[in-house]
Amino acid sequence: MPQFGKRSKDNLLSCDPRLIDICQDVIQHYDFTVLEGYRSRDRQDELYAQGKSKLKGGQSKHNAYPSLAVDLAPYPIDWDDTRRFYILAGMMFQSAHAHGVTIRWGGDWNRNWNLDDQTFFDLPHFEVLNEPAI
């Protein structure tokens, strides 16, 4: 059974308890790493400047503490194998639903299940929404 390494555990501990619960469920079935949870405003501005985020410091759910967002990648990381990110997303949605939590994923920002209408893909990104689960 997969398990989190120290870095993933530390990054996950900076997240909202709902994200922690979801990720702890998924790691039992699919190996992934926690790239980032909480993110400082300076780090957010850095990612914005690099074009890796559309939000400046203070605008991202990563900037809350505990973080309302988490970035994940299937392990071992292969940025070119997007299929594994889609599998991880499906498992995250399944676990979130089981926990009664609504999440949004950076592969389907508008949550319409149409992956072809996105203009910005952030496949590692998951965030908690403050609304009832669907």
C-alpha positions in Angstrom: 0.0 0.0 0.0 1.4 3.4 -0.9 2.2 5.9 1.9 3.3 9.5 2.2 6.9 10.4 2.6 8.0 13.0 5.2 7.8 15.9 2.8 4.3 15.0 1.6 3.2 14.6 5.3 4.6 18.0 6.2 3.0 19.7 3.2 -0.3 18.0 3.9 -0.4 19.1 7.5 -0.6 22.7 6.3 -3.9 22.0 4.7 -7.6 22.2 5.8 -8.6 19.0 7.7 -11.1 18.1 4.9 -8.2 18.0 2.3 -6.1 15.9 4.8 -8.9 13.4 5.1 -9.5 13.1 1.4 -5.8 12.7 0.6 -5.3 10.1 3.4 -8.1 8.0 1.8 -6.7 8.3 -1.7 -3.1 7.4 -0.7 -4.4 4.0 0.4 -5.2 3.1 -3.2 -3.0 5.3 -5.4 0.5 6.6 -5.0 1.0 10.4 -5.2 3.0 13.1 -3.6 1.9 16.3 -1.9 3.7 19.1 -3.7 2.4 22.0 -1.8 -0.3 23.0 0.6 0.0 26.4 2.3 1.8 28.9 0.2 3.1 32.3 1.3 2.1 35.5 -0.6 5.7 35.8 -1.9 5.7 32.3 -3.2 2.3 32.9 -4.9 3.6 36.1 -6.5 6.6 34.1 -7.8 4.4 31.4 -9.4 2.2 34.2 -10.9 5.3 35.8 -12.4 6.3 32.4 -13.9 2.8 32.0 -15.4 2.1 28.9 -13.3 -0.8 30.6 -11.5 -3.4 33.1 -12.6 -3.6 34.6 -9.0 -1.4 37.0 -7.2 -0.4 36.7 -3.5 -3.4 36.8 -1.2 -5.8 35.7 -3.9 -5.2 31.9 -3.9 -6.8 29.4 -1.6 -3.2 28.2 -1.0 -2.6 31.5 0.9 -5.1 30.7 3.6 -3.9 28.9 6.7 -4.7 26.1 6.9 -4.6 26.0 3.2 -7.9 25.5 1.3 -5.9 24.1 -1.7 -3.4 21.4 -2.3 -1.2 20.5 -5.2 -0.6 16.8 -5.9 1.2 14.7 -8.4 1.1 10.9 -9.1 4.3 9.3 -7.9 6.7 8.8 -9.5 6.2 12.2 -11.1 6.0 12.3 -14.9 4.7 15.6 -16.0 4.1 14.3 -19.5 1.8 11.4 -18.4 -1.4 13.4 -17.9 -3.5 10.3 -17.8 -2.2 9.6 -14.3 -3.3 13.1 -13.2 -6.8 12.3 -14.5 -6.9 9.1 -12.5 -5.8 10.9 -9.4 -8.5 13.5 -10.0 -11.2 10.9 -10.2 -10.1 9.3 -7.0 -10.0 12.7 -5.3 -13.6 13.4 -6.4 -14.7 10.0 -5.2 -13.2 10.5 -1.8 -14.5 14.1 -1.5 -18.0 12.9 -2.3 -17.7 10.2 0.3 -16.7 12.8 2.9 -19.5 15.2 1.8 -17.0 17.8 0.6 -17.1 19.8 -2.7 -13.8 20.2 -4.4 -12.6 22.0 -7.6 -9.8 20.7 -9.7 -7.4 22.7 -11.9 -8.3 20.4 -14.9 -12.0 21.5 -14.8 -12.2 24.9 -13.2 -15.9 25.5 -14.1 -16.8 22.0 -12.9 -18.9 21.1 -15.9 -17.1 17.8 -16.6 -16.0 19.1 -20.0 -12.2 19.1 -20.1 -12.0 20.7 -23.5 -13.3 24.1 -22.5 -10.4 25.0 -20.2 -8.0 27.8 -21.0 -5.6 27.2 -18.1 -4.7 23.7 -16.9 -3.3 23.2 -13.4 -3.7 19.4 -13.1 -2.0 19.1 -9.7 -4.4 21.7 -8.1 -7.4 20.7 -5.8 -9.3 23.1 -3.6 -12.2 22.9 -1.1 -15.3 24.9 -2.0 -17.6 26.1 0.8 -20.8 24.6 -0.6 -22.7 21.4 -0.2 -21.2 18.3 -1.9 -22.9 17.2 -5.1 
